[in-house]
Amino acid sequence: MFRDVLPERIPDYEVREQQIEMALLVERALQQERHALVEAGTGTGKSFAYLVPLALNLGGGRAVVSTGTIALQEQLLHKDIPFLEQALGIEFRAMLAKGKGNYLCLQRWREEMQSPSLFEADQFHRLLDWAERTETGDRSELDFAPGELWGRINPDDSCAGRKCSFYRDCFFVRARARLQDAGLIICNHALFFTDLNVRIGSGGRAGLLPDYQAVILDEAHHVEAVARQSMSTMVSSMRLPVLLFQVRRLDGVNLDALNAALGLNNEFFAAVAEFGPGGLQAGGIGAAGGESGRFLLPDSDRLRSLGDNLLQAAARVKTSFAADLLGEREEALLSCLDRYAGDLQEILEAGDDNKVFWVELSKSSRRQLVTLHATHLDVSGHLAQSLFENGEIASVVMTSATLSIGGSFDYLKNAVGCSSALEASLPSPFDFSRQCLFYVPPDLPDPRQPDFHRRVAPVVESILRSTDGRAFVLFTSYRGMNEVYGLLADRLPWRVLRQGDLPRQKLLEEFRQDLHSVLFATSSFWEGVDVQGEALACVILVKLPFAVPDDPVTEAMVRAIENSGRNAFMSYTLPEAVLRLKQGFGRLIRTRHDRGLVAILDLRLRTKWYGRFFINALPRCCEISSLEEVDV
């Protein structure tokens, strides 16, 4: 197929041995009903390598392709799948599955129409016009951003399901029904793992997706993190107020009980926030511009007492409903209050040794949000049961450009509970020795010193001048990014862009259009960013991407590993950093025609024993010792 048929039917198709090898492995996994782990470097053509075997081997069955990013979903649905259907004369019957938060809830929209003053007038009329004519209720149809107000009109946990009077017309229910006709379902990892959890919780009687026989997990280096998040319990400072806002509109509710619960909610979360970085900003939970940060949930008698008071207040709201007025909407909201109380109780008790209980402070233009988390540390047992040892799923294929450490998949297999699988680590078809220069400058400052970013700024400037801009400068923290940006932005002769100053996609558009611009960015730009051609000729990785040691989840993971008698650095910290570095390195060479320089400004590559693990994980490039050798 790849060697004979595709070159005949696809103009300029390049036969890539790595793509053929991956396709044969995926086909073998499907035919033998086995799992497969495939690391395939940039340029392999992974999507064709799993889509073609799926089309040829599923018969009348159904498969799921789960991705980590919207960009890949769009590529599959609007480019790769239509292209293969036309070129090969096959039909995938592919459909996109989205979570319920993407759809208009007719029940909540009716409630909101009773108080349109809460919306901006123009926004309300645009939503009204769209709601009257939409056939899908899909938010993606909107030509404007509804912002936080969308959260008041999409389905949430208060959904009454089949008992809702709008059930037959529900946009989300109709979208799920259409999936029954799909042969291939495209979704994101969050929806896929939420579906798994629903199936396990219901004993297989329910699910968000139709049944399927095979699943491709593309961008699979995110699987452990997304699975952990999908299993987490979260209670934010806005969860109860949003719920009580809906309760307030119902007949028979005791407003005194409701207002008391809101007051205790504010008091409890304000007390939680006081333990965070810098304490709580003046003005309370609703104040704009509060501190951001993550920290372990304090072991505090005061918090437990306030939490107990809040739980009792929520219970009084439940009992304040007039029993003779309970309908499907009231019952759904009562169930939401039960789930809220159960989640808050779980976090306050903090009794599970396999979970870390922590707090996240985040800020928006309007308020500070405080969120309590109960996060699983080890998801391998859950994934083994729900995914890899699930008799209903014949084959799971995990693929990404970064899955192995030194060619071994042991770290991944242990993390996700996959005990047995076909394996292949396939190099990129690109010629890195010709296309990519690799530079570790001499006399670098120690990255562990507080003045590191100030001292490394001149090194960054020298490299940028040698490549005439056209660079990503990637940091491991906002503090470091902002410090170097402040030192260099006015000195550099090109446009200097910074993450946070514009939306992500707008930043990338500006970068691509200005061929000599420079982009300063942090963690989210280390992966999932594809800039081809002359606009990107240099990637500077300022530090090795070790996780922040005082991050509550990282800290708990390290402690749990050490308590089990293992070496946390070797079995967790180092592998995570190596995989992250491979992602950052992969931003540069995206096609056979790209050329450029990757510079890593961390002396630990040369001075620490573990430096070789990072070096060995990267493709063999043309290493240079001086910027005078740069010709990109």
QUIDAHU-V836763 format. One record per helix or strand of 2 or more residues. SS is the DSSP state (H for helix, E for strand). FROM is the first residue (numbers start at 1). TO is the last residue. If there is no record, write none. Layout:
ss->SS from->FROM to->TO
ss->SS from->FROM to->TO
This chain:
ss->H from->5 to->9
ss->H from->17 to->32
ss->E from->36 to->40
ss->H from->46 to->57
ss->E from->63 to->67
ss->H from->70 to->88
ss->E from->94 to->96
ss->H from->100 to->102
ss->E from->103 to->104
ss->H from->106 to->113
ss->H from->116 to->118
ss->H from->121 to->133
ss->H from->139 to->141
ss->H from->147 to->152
ss->H from->161 to->163
ss->H from->167 to->169
ss->H from->171 to->181
ss->E from->184 to->188
ss->H from->189 to->201
ss->E from->214 to->218
ss->H from->220 to->231
ss->E from->233 to->236
ss->H from->239 to->247
ss->H from->255 to->273
ss->E from->293 to->296
ss->H from->301 to->319
ss->H from->323 to->325
ss->H from->328 to->349
ss->E from->355 to->363
ss->E from->368 to->376
ss->H from->380 to->388
ss->E from->395 to->400
ss->H from->410 to->416
ss->E from->422 to->426
ss->H from->432 to->435
ss->E from->436 to->439
ss->H from->452 to->466
ss->E from->471 to->474
ss->H from->478 to->488
ss->E from->496 to->498
ss->H from->504 to->513
ss->E from->518 to->521
ss->H from->523 to->525
ss->H from->533 to->535
ss->E from->538 to->541
ss->H from->552 to->563
ss->H from->568 to->585
ss->E from->596 to->600
ss->H from->604 to->607
ss->H from->611 to->617
ss->E from->622 to->624
ss->H from->627 to->629
